[in-house]
């Protein structure tokens, strides 16, 4: 397949695809199979933290509708993210079929059960456990796990599961010093930075200060509700486009109208785009990752960096050959207009939409 008349970094290019890979990127030849019409050609988006959409949730272990929805909305690969639930329920998820047309499932993200009850957020405290590498070993294809590093045995757990599994610090009440120990043990990311963790205080920098100092990755829910504009911009300046990772943290209500939904066994109320528990606690988002990229641009982040933080940067975090339009990389691509409205979605070198 050859895509031509496609704008990449301000220049018109022709891109050749074969066998699900990008083979070449050349000055525009004016001929090929797909005329991009002078629109933007972008790498497909990668969501490392998303629970669900269109009424579906990772815990349902039914991924075909999710793979289709994500691809239709620009996310070409993702980590289905679990809730803090019992081991049997989590194992059922990891054993489910994941090979579907659309967005590629790269593995799972366990958001818990090794979290802090104080900062549980919209998680069910009945299922919180102390970290155990032995118990965790029963689960297959887990690429990321969120952990509160103040939990007993955390440092040993982190050393045992990395680098095969990315450890992300989140849903935590840890101090700066404890976060540093976790990072030195192998933790390399923050889970939805600012949300469900101590604030970045000028004398008590907490996990955010430790993450900045050690230059690890920081996930940000850029939906316009979870994090205010100045804080998103400040975090962008702190971590840079090579370490800030945009995530959706979407739940069942993504792609659905306002109403009452369920997440992790808890009632969630969606109103005017914001999903909350009955007590007002924010309970994930109803945004797609592309919505978050658009919001980042609206906030003032350059388009190239906003796209990078939802494609190349998460790909580098995961260690996969995605997120770049360059020879040898997976052919997951989006053709969009300058407002990031999707024209065409290509997954694994084939037109999906």
Beta strands, then each sheet from edge to edge (+ up, - down):
strand 1: 2-8
strand 2: 11-18
strand 3: 21-27
strand 4: 34-35
strand 5: 40-43
strand 6: 45-50
strand 7: 52-53
strand 8: 56-57
strand 9: 75-82
strand 10: 104-111
strand 11: 142-147
strand 12: 166-169
strand 13: 189-190
strand 14: 217-221
strand 15: 244-247
strand 16: 259-263
strand 17: 266-271
strand 18: 274-276
strand 19: 282-285
strand 20: 333-336
strand 21: 342-347
strand 22: 350-351
sheet 1: 3+ 2- 1+ 4+
sheet 2: 5+ 20- 21+ 22-
sheet 3: 6+ 9+ 10+ 11+ 12+ 13+ 14+ 15+
sheet 4: 7+ 8-
sheet 5: 16+ 17- 18+ 19-
end
